[in-house]
Amino acid sequence: MLEDKIHNIEEILKHYVQAHKIKKICVSLSGGVDSIVLIHALNKILGKDFSIRAIHINHNLYEGSQSWADFCQKTCDQIQIQIDIHSVKVNTTEGFGIEAAARKARYHKLQKSIQEGEWLMTAHHQDDQLETILLRMARGTGVEGLQGIQKQFNFGRGNILRPLLDVSKSELLGYARKKNLDWVEDTSNQETYFDRNFLRMKVIPTLKERWPAFSSSVSRL
């Protein structure tokens, strides 16, 4: 069963690369398990005809943020992939929460960094999609909020693609463990002060206990 899931992740990536005739890829690499699986799987399936690099954004929000950047550099050195590391200043005085402000700063830098004809791939997955939809519903964003995370759109001089939106977190963890991959854990993910973490830790487990297929059902909206 686990081998099937590993094969499925790699086949999904192959499908998107072939369907969009992608030749240039930039992976948004945080160092967490999701993006680590993405870059390792891409590195495995892509041949020499493809250009692949990574980009890491250091938000400078936590004491250990530099260690994340160092880990991403080490990871890319090991698999011989170029990585560009950028530091950004997160402006928390514009009325955004810290998560939203960090996202705004990150995507601003990513958009400026994307190259002509390049596809920026992020490791958003099925559970992220569920969290996003529930969060938008809680905040009253209306019908538009049910659309969740966009899978693909034009971005800067290239495009953005989130090929893992139909893959669950558990499948990504299974892949990482089977391949003996290393990643870093974001300790802030345990803080239920943040709305997304509260949903992930307190609300969604109850929903999945009642409806085990809840994530996959919502992701099809």
N, C-alpha and C positions, 0 to 999 in steps of 0.2 A: 504493500500500500504506500509506504513512504517513498519507494523508488518511483512509483507512478506519479506522486506529487512533485518530486524533483524533476522528473521528465516533463511534467505539465508546465512548470515554471519556465523551463528552457524552451519548450515548444511555443508558449505564449509569446516570448520575446522574439523568437524566430519569425513568428507570424507577423508581428508588427513591423519588424525590420524589412521583411520581404514585401508586405502589403504597401508600405509607404516608400519603398525603394530607398531606404535610409543608408547613407554612406558615412555620415559624420555624426558622432554621438558625444554629448557631454553629460556626464552623470553628476547630479547634485548629491554630493557625498557628505553626510553628516558624521558618519562613524558608527551610527546606530545599526542594529541588525538588519533593518529593512534595506537601507542603501548599500550595505555591505553585500547582502545577497544579490542585489541588482547588479552591482559592478562585477562581482565574481561570475555570475551567470552569463552576463554579456561577454566578459572576457573569454569564457569557455566556448561560446557558440560562434563568435565572430572570427572571420578569417583575416588574412593580411590585407585584403582589399578595403578594409574598414578603418576609419580614423576614430579612435575613442580616447577621451580624456576625462578628467574629473575636475570638479570645482568644489571647494569647501569654503563656507562662509563662517568666519569667527565673529559671533555677535558680542563678545567681550562682556557677557552678562554675569558669568559665574567664575569663581576662582579657578576652576579646572578647565576653562574653555581652551586654553593653549594646549593642554594635554590632548584634547580632541583633535586639534589641528595637527599635532605631532603624530598622533595615531593614524590619521588619514594619509599623511605624508609617507609614513612607514609602510602602510598597506599598499599604496600605489607603487612605491619603490619595489616591493616584493613581487608584484605582478607586472612590473614594467609598464605602467601607465602614467602618462604625464598628469600632474595635478597642479592646479593654480589655487593658491590660498589667499583669501581676501579678508581683511578686517573691516567691520562696519560699525558705525555709531548708531545705536538704537535710540531714537528720540521718543521718550515717554511723556513728553509735555504737550502732545498734540491731541490729547483726549482719548488715545487708544490704550487698551490694556497692554501689558508687557508682551504677551504672546502675539497680539496683532501688530504691535509696533515692530517686533523682531521680524515678523513675516514681511512687513512692508519694506524694511531695510534690506532684507535678504533678496527679495524678488527685484528690487530696484538694481542691486548690484548684479544679479544674474542676468537681467535684461541687457545691461550695458556690456556684459562680458560675452554674451552669446555671439558666435561667429556666423558669417554669411552661410546660409544653407545648413546650419547645424541643428540637430535635434537635442534639446535639453530633456533628459529623462529624470523623473523623480520617482521615489519608491512608495508613493501613497498606495495603500492597499484597501481591501474590502472593509476592514474594521475602521480605518480612517474615514471612509465614505459614510459609514453608519454614524460615527460620532459627529461628523460635519452636518449631516441632515438633521439629526436630533437637536444639535446645538442651534441650528438656524430656526427650527420649529419653536424651540424654547424662547428664542429672541424675537419671534413674530415676524419672520422675513417673508411670510406668505408662500404662495404656490411656487415662486421662483426658487425658494430655498430647498424644495424637494428635489431639485435637479442635482444637488450635491456638488461634488468636485468634478470639474470638467476633465475629460480624458485627453483632449487634444485641442490646441488652438495656436494661432500665430503668436510669436513671442520675439520681440526685438527683430533681429535680422534673420531669425530662424523660426523654429516651432518648439512647442513644449508637448511632451507626451508622457502620460502616466500609465504605463503598460500593465501594472500590477493591481489595478483597481478591482479585478475579479478574483484576486488571490487573497486568502485569509492570512491573518497574522500567524496563526498556528502552522500554516504551510511554510511560511517564510522561516519560522524558527526551526521547523523540521529540516528544511534544506540546510540551514546554517550549521545545525548540529551534525547532520550526516556528513557534511563536507569539512567538519572540524574548523569552522571559521571563527575568527576572533572579532569581537565588536565591543563597543563601549556602552555602558548603561547611563542614561540620563536620570540622575537621582531626583530631578525636579518633577519627573513624571509620577512620582508618588505623592505629590502635594495636592490634596483635593481642594485646596483653595482655588486652583484654576478650574474653570468650568469644564474644559475638555477632560481633564483628569478625573473630575467628579463623575462625569458620565461613564468614563471607561472603568472606573473602579467600583462605583456604587450602583449605577443604574443599569448599564448594559448586561452585567452578569445575571441580574434578575430576569431581564427580558429573554436572554438566551436560555435560561433554565426553564422558562415556560415555553418558549418557542425556539428550539435549537437552530432552526434555519433562518432566524431573524435577520442576520447580517446579509446573507445572500438574497433574501427576499426583498429587503429594502434597497439593496444595490441595483436591483432591476427596475426601480421606479423611473 
